[in-house]
């Protein structure tokens, strides 16, 4: 059964290291904060965001899609074929 899950993210490009953790009240509601080393140029921050989230959520990079906010810091992410417990894992990372 195909199960998709959407959640909000606030990305911080140009960080010292790739880190997932924290909470932000963003455009799409409460958002998970993700810091990435990549600059916000040419889609590099979005790709780094997807890789960092994939590692943190134990999913494949190709299963993460930026649904809204591709050019901004506030994004809506969709996990295609999300494993059980994805929502719980995201909640634990946001605190």
C-alpha positions in Angstrom: 0.0 0.0 0.0 1.4 3.4 -1.0 1.5 5.8 1.9 2.5 9.4 1.5 3.2 11.8 4.3 3.7 15.6 4.1 5.4 17.9 6.6 6.9 21.4 6.7 10.6 22.2 6.8 12.6 25.4 7.4 15.9 25.0 5.6 19.1 26.9 6.7 21.6 26.9 3.8 25.3 27.7 4.2 25.5 26.1 7.7 28.7 24.6 9.2 27.3 21.1 9.0 24.3 19.2 7.9 21.9 18.9 10.9 18.2 18.0 11.4 16.6 19.2 14.5 14.6 22.0 15.9 11.2 23.6 15.4 10.1 26.7 13.5 6.7 28.3 13.1 6.8 28.7 9.3 4.5 29.5 6.4 3.1 25.9 6.3 2.7 25.7 10.1 5.1 24.1 12.6 8.2 23.1 10.6 11.2 20.9 11.2 14.5 22.8 11.0 17.2 21.4 8.7 20.6 23.1 8.3 22.7 22.2 5.3 26.2 23.2 4.2 25.2 23.7 0.6 24.5 27.3 -0.6 21.1 28.3 -1.9 22.3 28.4 -5.4 21.3 26.3 -8.4 19.2 23.9 -6.4 22.2 22.7 -4.3 20.5 23.4 -1.0 17.4 21.5 -2.0 19.4 18.5 -3.0 21.4 18.6 0.3 18.1 19.0 2.1 16.7 15.8 0.5 19.9 13.9 1.3 20.0 15.0 4.9 16.4 14.3 5.5 16.7 10.9 3.8 19.5 9.9 6.2 17.6 11.2 9.3 14.3 9.5 8.3 15.9 6.3 6.9 14.2 6.6 3.5 15.6 6.9 0.0 16.4 10.3 -1.4 14.1 9.7 -4.4 11.2 9.2 -2.0 11.5 12.8 -0.8 9.8 15.5 -2.9 9.8 19.3 -2.4 6.1 19.9 -3.1 6.0 23.7 -2.3 8.7 26.3 -1.6 11.4 25.1 -3.9 12.9 28.6 -4.1 12.3 29.7 -0.4 13.5 28.6 3.0 10.0 27.3 4.0 9.2 24.1 2.2 6.5 21.4 2.1 8.1 18.0 1.8 6.3 14.8 0.8 7.6 11.3 1.7 6.4 8.8 -0.9 5.9 5.3 0.4 6.6 6.5 4.0 7.6 3.7 6.4 5.5 3.3 9.6 6.6 5.6 12.4 7.6 8.5 10.0 5.4 11.0 11.8 6.7 10.0 15.2 10.3 10.2 14.0 9.7 13.7 12.6 8.1 14.8 15.8 11.1 13.6 17.8 13.5 15.5 15.6 11.6 18.8 15.9 12.2 19.1 19.6 
